Amino acid sequence: MALAQLGGSIARALRQMSNATIIDEKVLSECLNEISRALLQADVQFKMVRDMQTNIKRIVNFDDLAAGHNKRRIIQQAIFNELCKMLDPGKPSFTPKKGKTSVIMFVGLQGSGKTTTCTKYAYYHQKKGWKPALICADTFRAGAFDQLKQNATKAKIPFYGSYMESDPVKIAVEGVERFKKENCDLIIVDTSGRHKQEAALFEEMRQVSEATKPDLVIFVMDSSIGQAAFDQAQAFKQSVAVGAVIVTKMDGHAKGGGALSAVAATKSPVIFIGTGEHMDEFEVFDVKPFVSRLLGMGDWSGFMDKIHEVVPTDQQPELLQKLSEGSFTLRLMYEQFQNILKMGPIGQVFSMLPGFSAELMPKGHEKESQAKIKRYMTMMDSMTNAELDSTNPKLMNESRILRIARGSGRPLKDVMDMLEEYKRLAKIWSKMKGLKIPKKGDMSALSRNMNAQHMSKVLPPQLLKQVGGVGGLQSLMKQMGSKDMMSGMFGGDR
């Protein structure tokens, strides 16, 4: 079961429970059985699923719940927390510090995407002002050095390796010494993989680790390996001190449940996930926002971080002002399409907003959606300033639509589709009206300024229904405090 399907199955089970007239032990059991089935189909280890069921039943004890308690909310919160607990070992991984040299060693089986992930990791940090370097200590796989060299050259990252030397330990030591002299603050060592776990692989890893004394060992795991994930991750952990996990190929087709098992086996956190082949298809992994998005709740804080990261600083105040005013023009849609295309994997961006992704970005159709957005922008290039800046849909009469179609070389139907998309996004945008937008990193300000009315507009209808409408939302925010509410719904402060 693909990760998107897993999220859909869990969300469906929660909806069925919420629609029940009376919430009792039978309804809870049916809901948990449905969720457990989905997790097992996604290759989550049986013991983890069983423990989750036991914990939820202990938390949701109907005999101890006083009358008036919101049983739906207590169950939903318990499920959310247990899913988070599955992905969170409770301790952070080593965090490199900019300006101070750190050696990071990557390990994993051949075919897990280790070499590509090394470059993505380096590229991610380079964009944030680090000075990374790559070392190819993989002398087992033919073409490994060529691949790393090609990736590093494309990303303009210094690299080291050898076509002649067959000793990976010697290459790793020489590379680390060289890049320390060059004051690189992130030295990444790519090690050999094998097609299967074997003594030679683990012995080589131990030798490289002892010689380079890495600050962090990252285990790279292919998300599609399924039930083998637990045993594989445990074998690597027993050989070298795995401190973090990166899960690759999380682009919607693989069974993602094995990733949960890897966290349990290594007792190390997932720090990044690879979501595609391109250099920027690489996401920081944050447990609460990930589970929120998995359940279709969105990740507002992640979306705000993306805006701060991608939109030029001088444009941010104007964009956020327009967002809070709720007025949406075709020009603003054009500008946001530009920003969205810059934000990287477009599906990731819209999955951060509740209710957005299914419409504009159907799962598995990201490339077609990007092409569609580019077509829309071509049509908007044929519009006048008055048309782009107007908020009056009546301005777009038949003769104007015909002119735009001719000017862009697109059929009339495409222009009509683009205008329908504008109306849909304008309707969503208008729901943000009056919302006070926080400065970068100040998600608590959003929590303070967001009242139940605003929350009810931003939340998708089915989620609002689950908490008992605006009234239920209001009492829930009072009970939990708006900051906790934001954590539960949107994944918490970052």
C-alpha positions in Angstrom: 0.0 0.0 0.0 1.5 3.4 -1.0 1.9 6.0 1.6 -0.8 8.2 0.1 -3.2 5.2 0.2 -2.2 4.5 3.8 -3.1 8.0 4.8 -6.4 7.8 2.9 -7.3 4.5 4.6 -6.6 5.9 8.1 -8.5 9.1 7.3 -11.5 7.1 6.0 -11.6 5.0 9.2 -11.6 8.1 11.3 -14.5 9.6 9.2 -16.5 6.4 9.5 -16.1 6.6 13.3 -17.0 10.3 13.4 -20.2 9.6 11.5 -21.4 7.0 14.0 -24.4 8.1 16.1 -22.9 6.7 19.3 -19.2 6.3 20.0 -18.7 3.0 22.0 -16.2 0.2 22.3 -17.5 -1.5 19.3 -17.1 1.6 17.0 -13.6 2.1 18.5 -12.6 -1.5 17.8 -13.9 -1.3 14.2 -11.9 1.9 13.6 -8.7 0.4 15.1 -9.1 -2.8 13.1 -9.4 -0.8 9.9 -6.3 1.3 10.8 -4.4 -1.8 11.8 -5.2 -3.5 8.5 -4.0 -0.5 6.6 -0.7 -0.3 8.5 -0.1 -4.1 8.1 -0.8 -3.8 4.3 1.8 -0.9 4.2 4.3 -3.3 5.8 4.5 -1.9 9.3 5.8 -4.5 11.7 3.0 -6.5 13.4 4.3 -5.9 16.9 4.3 -2.1 16.4 0.6 -2.3 15.1 -0.4 -4.5 18.1 1.3 -2.1 20.6 -0.5 0.9 19.0 -3.9 -0.8 19.4 -3.2 -1.6 23.0 -2.0 1.9 23.9 -5.1 3.5 22.3 -7.5 1.2 24.0 -5.7 2.0 27.3 -6.0 5.8 26.7 -9.6 5.6 25.5 -11.1 3.8 28.5 -14.9 4.3 28.1 -15.5 3.4 31.8 -13.2 6.2 33.0 -14.6 8.8 30.6 -17.0 11.2 32.3 -20.2 12.2 30.5 -19.7 15.2 28.3 -16.2 14.2 27.2 -15.6 14.6 23.4 -14.9 10.9 22.7 -14.3 11.5 19.0 -11.6 14.1 19.8 -10.0 11.9 22.4 -9.8 9.0 20.0 -8.5 11.1 17.1 -5.9 12.7 19.3 -4.8 9.3 20.6 -4.4 7.9 17.1 -2.5 11.0 16.0 -0.2 10.7 19.0 0.4 7.0 18.5 1.3 7.4 14.8 3.7 10.2 15.8 5.2 7.9 18.5 5.8 5.2 15.9 8.0 7.7 13.9 9.7 9.4 16.8 12.3 7.5 18.9 12.2 10.3 21.4 15.8 11.4 20.9 17.2 13.8 18.3 20.1 12.9 16.0 23.4 14.6 15.9 23.0 18.0 14.3 26.0 19.4 12.4 27.0 23.1 13.2 27.9 25.5 10.4 31.5 26.5 10.5 32.6 23.5 12.5 33.8 20.4 10.6 31.5 17.4 10.8 32.1 14.0 9.2 28.9 12.3 8.0 29.0 8.6 6.9 26.2 7.1 4.7 25.5 3.4 4.8 22.9 1.2 3.2 22.3 -1.6 0.7 23.1 -1.3 -3.0 20.1 0.2 -4.9 18.7 2.1 -1.9 19.7 5.4 -3.6 22.6 6.1 -1.2 24.9 7.9 -3.7 22.1 10.2 -4.9 21.0 10.9 -1.3 24.5 11.9 -0.4 24.4 14.6 -3.1 20.9 15.7 -2.1 22.1 16.0 1.5 25.1 18.0 0.5 23.1 20.2 -1.9 20.4 20.9 0.8 23.1 22.2 3.2 25.0 24.1 0.5 21.8 26.1 -0.3 21.7 27.1 3.4 25.3 28.4 3.4 27.3 25.3 4.3 30.5 24.3 2.6 30.0 20.5 1.9 32.3 18.0 0.2 31.7 14.5 -1.1 34.0 11.4 -0.8 33.4 8.2 -2.8 34.6 5.3 -0.6 32.6 2.8 -2.7 35.1 0.7 -4.5 32.7 -2.3 -4.8 30.2 -1.0 -7.4 31.5 -0.3 -10.9 30.6 3.2 -11.8 30.0 4.5 -8.2 32.7 7.1 -8.5 31.5 8.2 -11.9 28.0 8.6 -10.5 29.1 10.7 -7.5 31.4 12.7 -9.7 28.6 13.5 -12.1 26.2 14.4 -9.3 28.7 16.6 -7.4 29.8 18.4 -10.6 26.2 19.2 -11.5 25.6 20.6 -7.9 29.0 22.4 -7.9 30.1 20.5 -4.8 33.8 19.5 -4.3 34.4 15.7 -4.4 37.2 13.1 -3.9 37.7 9.5 -5.1 40.0 7.3 -7.1 39.8 5.0 -10.1 43.1 3.3 -9.1 42.9 2.8 -5.3 40.9 -0.3 -4.3 41.0 0.3 -0.5 37.9 2.3 0.6 39.4 3.0 4.0 42.5 4.7 2.4 40.3 6.8 0.1 38.0 7.8 3.0 40.9 8.9 5.2 42.7 10.8 2.4 39.4 12.6 1.5 38.6 13.6 5.0 42.1 15.0 5.6 42.0 16.9 2.3 38.6 18.5 2.9 39.5 19.4 6.6 42.5 21.4 5.2 40.1 23.1 2.8 37.9 24.1 5.8 34.8 22.2 4.6 32.3 22.1 7.4 30.3 19.1 6.1 32.4 16.1 4.9 30.1 13.3 3.5 31.5 9.8 3.0 29.6 7.5 0.7 30.4 3.9 1.5 29.9 0.6 -0.4 26.6 -1.2 -0.6 25.8 -4.8 -1.4 22.8 -6.6 -2.9 22.2 -8.3 0.4 23.5 -8.1 4.0 26.8 -10.0 4.2 29.8 -10.1 6.5 32.1 -8.4 4.0 29.9 -5.3 3.8 29.6 -4.9 7.5 33.4 -5.4 8.1 34.2 -2.7 5.5 31.7 -0.3 7.1 33.3 -0.9 10.5 36.8 -0.2 9.1 35.7 3.0 7.4 33.9 4.1 10.5 36.9 3.4 12.8 39.3 5.3 10.4 37.2 8.4 9.8 35.4 8.6 13.2 32.2 10.1 11.8 30.1 12.4 13.9 27.0 10.8 12.4 26.2 7.6 10.6 23.1 7.8 8.4 21.3 4.7 7.3 19.7 5.1 3.8 16.7 2.8 3.3 14.6 2.2 0.2 10.9 2.7 1.3 9.8 -0.2 -0.9 11.6 -3.0 0.9 8.6 -3.8 3.1 8.7 -6.2 6.0 12.5 -6.7 5.6 13.0 -3.2 6.8 13.1 -4.0 10.5 15.7 -6.8 10.2 17.8 -4.9 7.7 17.9 -1.7 9.8 18.7 -3.7 12.9 21.6 -5.5 11.2 23.2 -2.1 10.2 22.6 -0.7 13.7 24.5 -3.6 15.2 27.5 -3.1 12.9 27.9 0.7 13.1 26.4 3.4 15.3 23.5 4.4 13.1 22.3 7.8 14.4 19.7 8.8 11.8 17.7 7.4 9.0 16.9 8.8 5.5 14.1 7.1 3.6 14.2 7.2 -0.2 11.7 6.7 -3.0 8.8 8.1 -1.1 7.2 9.3 -4.3 3.8 7.7 -3.9 4.3 4.2 -5.3 6.3 2.4 -2.7 5.1 0.8 0.5 6.1 3.4 3.1 5.3 1.5 6.2 8.7 -0.1 6.3 10.1 3.3 7.3 8.2 3.1 10.6 9.8 -0.2 11.3 13.3 1.2 10.6 12.8 3.8 13.3 11.9 1.2 15.8 14.8 -1.0 14.8 17.5 1.7 14.9 15.9 3.8 17.7 17.1 6.7 15.5 15.0 9.4 13.9 14.2 9.8 10.3 15.8 13.2 9.3 15.0 13.4 5.6 12.8 11.7 3.0 13.6 11.5 -0.7 10.5 12.1 -2.8 11.9 11.8 -6.4 15.0 11.6 -8.5 15.7 15.4 -8.8 18.1 17.2 -6.5 15.5 19.3 -4.8 13.1 16.4 -4.2 14.3 16.0 -0.7 12.4 17.0 2.4 13.3 17.6 6.0 11.3 15.0 8.0 9.3 16.4 10.9 7.0 13.9 12.6 3.9 15.9 13.5 3.5 17.8 10.1 4.2 14.5 8.3 1.4 12.7 10.2 -0.9 15.7 9.7 -0.3 15.6 6.0 -0.6 11.8 5.9 -4.1 12.2 7.4 -5.1 15.0 5.1 -5.0 17.7 7.8 -2.4 19.8 6.1 0.8 21.5 7.5 0.2 25.2 7.7 3.6 25.9 9.4 5.4 24.0 6.6 3.6 26.1 4.0 4.6 29.3 5.8 8.2 28.2 6.0 8.1 27.4 2.2 6.8 31.0 1.5 9.6 32.5 3.6 12.2 30.2 2.0 11.2 30.7 -1.7 9.4 34.0 -2.1 12.0 36.9 -2.3 12.2 38.8 1.0 11.1 42.1 -0.5 7.9 40.4 -1.9 7.0 38.6 1.3 5.2 41.5 3.2 3.1 42.3 0.1 2.2 38.6 -0.5 1.3 38.0 3.2 -0.7 41.3 3.2 -2.7 40.2 0.2 -3.2 36.8 1.8 -4.7 38.4 4.9 -6.9 40.8 2.8 -8.4 37.9 1.0 -8.4 39.6 -2.5 -7.1 37.5 -5.3 -6.3 38.7 -8.8 -5.2 36.7 -11.9 -1.8 38.5 -11.5 -1.5 37.2 -8.0 -2.4 33.7 -9.3 0.4 34.1 -11.9 2.9 35.2 -9.3 2.0 32.3 -7.0 2.3 29.8 -9.8 5.8 31.1 -10.4 6.6 30.7 -6.7 5.1 27.2 -6.6 7.2 26.0 -9.5 10.2 27.3 -7.6 9.2 25.6 -4.4 10.3 22.2 -5.8 8.0 19.1 -5.9 4.7 20.9 -6.3 2.6 18.2 -4.7 4.5 18.6 -1.5 3.7 22.3 -1.4 0.0 21.9 -1.8 -0.3 18.9 0.5 0.8 21.3 3.3 -2.6 23.1 3.0 -5.7 21.3 4.0 -8.0 20.5 1.1 -5.6 21.9 -1.6 -3.7 18.9 -3.0 -6.5 16.8 -4.2 -7.9 19.5 -6.5 -4.9 21.2 -8.1 -2.4 18.4 -7.6 -3.9 14.8 -7.8 -1.5 12.3 -6.3 0.7 10.7 -9.0 0.0 13.4 -11.6 2.5 16.0 -10.5 4.1 16.3 -13.9 0.8 16.8 -15.8 -0.2 19.4 -13.2 3.0 21.3 -13.6 2.5 21.3 -17.4 -1.1 22.5 -16.8 0.2 25.4 -14.7 2.7 26.4 -17.3 -0.1 26.4 -19.9 -2.2 28.7 -17.6 0.7 31.1 -17.3 1.1 31.2 -21.1 -2.5 32.2 -21.5 -2.1 34.8 -18.8 0.8 36.2 -20.8 -1.8 37.2 -23.4 -3.9 39.2 -21.0 -3.9 43.0 -20.5 -2.9 44.6 -17.2 -6.5 45.6 -16.5 -7.6 41.9 -16.9 -4.7 40.6 -14.7 -5.4 43.2 -11.9 -9.2 43.0 -11.9 -11.2 41.1 -9.1 -14.3 41.3 -11.2 -15.0 38.0 -13.0 -17.6 39.7 -15.3 -14.7 41.6 -17.0 -13.8 38.4 -18.8 -16.4 38.4 -21.5 -16.6 36.2 -24.6 -14.5 38.5 -26.9 -11.7 38.8 -24.4 -11.6 35.0 -23.9 -11.5 34.5 -27.6 -8.6 37.1 -27.9 -6.6 35.3 -25.1 -7.1 31.9 -26.8 -5.8 33.2 -30.1 -2.9 35.1 -28.5 -1.7 32.1 -26.6 -2.4 29.5 -29.3 -4.6 27.5 -26.9 -8.2 26.3 -27.5 -11.1 28.2 -25.9 -11.7 25.3 -23.5 -8.2 25.7 -21.9 -8.9 29.4 -21.3 -12.2 28.6 -19.7 -10.5 25.9 -17.5 -7.9 28.5 -16.4 -10.6 31.0 -15.4 -12.5 28.2 -13.5 -9.2 27.4 -11.6 -8.9 31.1 -10.8 -12.4 31.2 -9.4 -11.7 28.1 -7.2 -8.4 29.5 -5.8 -10.0 32.9 -5.3 -12.7 31.3 -3.2 -10.0 29.5 -1.0 -7.9 32.6 -0.8 -10.9 34.7 0.4 -11.2 32.3 3.4 -7.8 33.6 4.7 -9.2 37.2 5.0 -8.4 38.8 8.3 -5.9 36.2 9.3 -2.8 37.8 11.0 0.3 36.2 9.4 3.3 35.5 11.7 6.9 36.4 11.0 9.3 33.6 10.0 9.6 31.1 12.8 6.9 32.7 15.0 4.2 30.1 14.6 3.0 30.9 18.1 1.8 34.3 16.8 -0.4 32.4 14.3 -1.8 30.3 17.2 -2.6 33.4 19.2 -4.3 35.3 16.3 -6.3 32.4 14.9 -9.7 32.2 16.3 -12.3 29.5 15.8 -14.0 31.3 12.9 -10.7 31.5 11.0 -9.8 27.9 11.8 -13.3 26.8 10.6 -12.6 28.5 7.2 -9.2 27.0 6.7 -10.0 23.4 7.8 -11.6 21.1 5.3 -15.3 20.4 5.9 -14.9 16.8 6.9 -12.3 17.7 9.5 -14.5 20.5 10.8 -17.4 18.0 11.1 -15.2 15.6 13.0 -14.7 18.1 15.8 -18.3 19.2 16.0 -18.5 22.3 13.8 -17.5 25.8 14.8 -19.0 25.4 18.3 -17.1 22.2 18.9 -13.9 23.8 17.6 -14.3 26.8 19.9 -14.7 24.6 23.0 -11.8 22.4 21.8 -9.5 25.4 21.5 -10.5 26.6 25.0 -9.8 23.1 26.4 -6.5 22.6 24.7 -5.2 26.2 24.3 -4.9 27.5 20.8 -1.2 26.6 20.6 -1.9 22.9 21.3 -4.7 23.0 18.9 -2.4 24.2 16.1 0.0 21.4 17.1 -2.7 18.8 16.9 -4.2 20.0 13.6 -1.2 21.3 11.7 1.8 19.6 13.2 3.0 22.2 15.8 5.7 24.9 15.8 8.8 24.3 13.8 
